[in-house]
Amino acid sequence: KRKTMKRKSLNLLLIVATISATVGCKKGYLDTAPSGAITPDMVYGTIAAVNSSLTATYYSTFAFAGGNGNTGHDNFGHKAIDLASDLMGNDMIVNTQGYGWFNRDYQYTEWTLPTAAGRPDKAWAFYYDVSAQVNKLLDATANQQVTPDLEKARGEALGIRAWAAYNLINLFQQTYKGNETKPGVPYYTSSLDPLKGRGTVQETYTQIIADLTQAETLLNGKTRASKINMDVSVVRGLRARVALVMEDWATAATYANLAKQPYTLMSNTVYTSRTGFSNIATSEWMWGSLITTAQATIYASFFSHMDPSQTSYAQLGGQKKIPKSLYDAIPFTDIRKQVFTTPGTGNANFPDYSQKKHLVPTVGSWAADYLYMRASEMYLIQAEALARQGQDAPARTVLEQMVTLRNPAYSAASFSGTSLINEILLQRRIELWGEGFSLIDIKRSGAGLNRTTGANNHGAPNFNPIVYTLPAASPLYLMKIPQREIDNNPLIPAGAQNP
């Protein structure tokens, strides 16, 4: 007879939906042993069952409430975190108060709430749930006969675990460089692990790299079934992201270049269409979620908060805009200017400067895919990493390969040294607008928050963000550790809370 666990940790919460066969017993957060009727060998005994488990995990990345039981319409997995992170940057404006979803992120109050309804609790539960799902798979298959298909499945699981940890460490701590000895996040590598404390930032990144390194080995040369699955290019893209934050420029440049090789940048026609950023079949998409009408989470979705072309939270006052200052920095010869509403042409649904980049493919349908990684990001990582090493000529070449497709008149010839790095960072802001990178770029660059004000920038007549400037390494960039974790994990006491 199993003993009742006296302490339960939020970070080991499991979604029962991993495989339908696992449904049937009510468990505590730490009670990860299967019921008496179902053994791990039965659940993961065939490669079909293993792959079904992985598919369920991929589906959970866009699930409404994402496993933590909070059914607010701002809780739809990873893209909810992406949107919140962009709203905390310099480059996304909220038109009016609307229904209020995500407004506290924009005003820098939401991440200070450790309560069960706050964004930190949602993010913590979501990423640890995803990690717990793949840990069960990795544990159950550890001693199975090695086959190429099993290697592929385990490689995907390791990649997912590293992805979850990378997001957690960047939400709950400052950037890597200069903060290596500060508290990290618990990193569970088995469903049987005891409770863990925060460790250090460096320890967290060391394990992320170890998981990605092993995943790359297992996935190399193997073909995936769909872009919803991680493959070796996605793992290499994640390795490039990690290296960029760590300021390991040589590794970032190498892996970004490797990651982008299989992909063709989308055409300008696709870029400015309704499908460029909502269809996983787009040529340069590396990884995303394929979301059908049956799987769509309707109002609790990324596109409900972004696309004002149909009845949605965006249409009902929550339109997202680009600041005039950044819009003006995009030349008229650059087609990326076209994914924002031209001043003087706006209407009730699309006010001036409203975004038109993230739209559902068909008005009246909620079938719209979620983007997690694409090749243009890899060009920008490679260019920045080269420039940071003083390799200006190759950095300019890589940058121009991407930007001249969008703007044939573009040339990076006049940029070198610091000016080249700043130009690459500007191109990141333009190219990756609305894709979830704003806050992490503020943190890793040390630039701090500097929201432009005045007509058609942040503030009146748009919704007031309250906070316009913050110094580098402000504690407001960090999510609070959820109170439920502090209450139930003795290795993360109140004294371990973020400032």
C-alpha positions, 0 to 999 in steps of 0.5 A: 500500500502506497504511503500518502505523501505529506508534501506535494510540489507543484512542479511535479504536477502531471496532466493525466492526458498523457495517454488515455490509458493512464486515466483512472486514478486520482493522484497527489502531485508527487504520487508519480507511481502508476496504479496497481492495474497499469505498469510503465511497460504497459503504457510505454510498451510499444513505439506506437504508445511512446509516440502517442505519449509524445503527441499528447505532450506536444498538444499540451503546449497549446492546451487551454489551462495547460494542466494547472487548472486555471481556466482564465482566457489568458492561459493557453500554454506557451504562446500565452507566455510569449505574448506576456513577454512581448507586452513587457517589452518596448515594442508592443502597445495595447490599444484600450483596456478591452476585457483586461486580459494581459493588461497587468503583464503590460503594466508590470504587476502580474509577475509580482503575484505568486498566487494560484491565479497569477502568471507565475503560477501558470507558467511554473505549472505549465513548464513543469507539467511538460517536463514531468510528462517527458520524464515519465517517458524517459524513465519508462523507456530507459531499459527498452531495446534500442531502436532508431524509433526509440532513439528518436522518441527519447531525443524529442523528450530530452529536447522538450525537457531542455526547452521547458527548463530554458523558458523557466530559467529565463522567466524566474531569473535574470540573464545568464551572464553575470548571474551564474551563481544566483538561484536557478530553477529545480531541474528534474531529470526523472519522475522519481527524483525527490524534491529539489531546491533552486540550485544555481543558474549555471547548474540549470544551464549545464543540464540544459546543454547536456540534454540538448547535446544528447538530444542532438546525438539521438535525433541526428539523421532521423526524419520527423513525422511532422513539424509539431515534432522536434527534430535535430534542426530544432534542437540545434536552434534551441542550442543557438538560443541558449548560447546567445543568452550565455554569450557563447558567441562561437557556439551560437553562430555555429548552431544557428547556421546548422539549424537554418540549413534545411529551410527556405525563407518565406516569400514576401507574398507569404510574409504579408498574407494571412498565413505566414504566421499562422500556418505550420506549412510555411517554408521557414517554420521550424517548429510549431503546433498544428491546431485544427478547428476541433483542437482550437481553444477559441477565445482562450487562444493567442489569435483571440488576443492578436487578431481583430479581424473577427470577434475576439478579445483583440477586436473588442479593444485589445488590439496590439500595436507597434509604436510609431518610433519602431514603425518609422524605423522600417523603410517604406521599401521594406515589406515588413511595414505592410504587416502594420496598419498604415497611419491614416488608414485605420478603422474600428477593428484595425486602428492606426499602427495595429498589427496585421502579422498574426492573423487566423488563415480564414476569418470565421475559423479558429484553426490557426497554428502556433509558431515556436521557431523559424529560420529568420531567428537563426539568421539573426542569431548567427549575424549577432554572434558573428558581430559580437566576435568582431567578424563584421564582414560575415555578420553583414553577409548573413544579415543581408541574406535575410533583410534584403529579401524583405527590403531589396534596397537594404545594405549593411555595408555602413555598419561595423562594430557597435553600430552593426550590433545595434543594427542587428538588434533593431532588425530582431525587433522588426523581424521577430515582432510579436513572437515572444522575444522582447523581454529576454532581449531586454534582459540579456542586452542589459538595455533595460525598459525604455518605452517611447512616449508621445503621439502613437507611442506608449500611453494616451490615447492608448492604454496606459502601461504605467511603467515606462522605464526600468533599469537593467536587471530590475527585479520586475523582470522576474516572476515570483516563485509560486506560493504553492511551491514555497508552501509545499517544497521545503527546499524552496523556503520563503527566503528563496523567493525572488526579490 
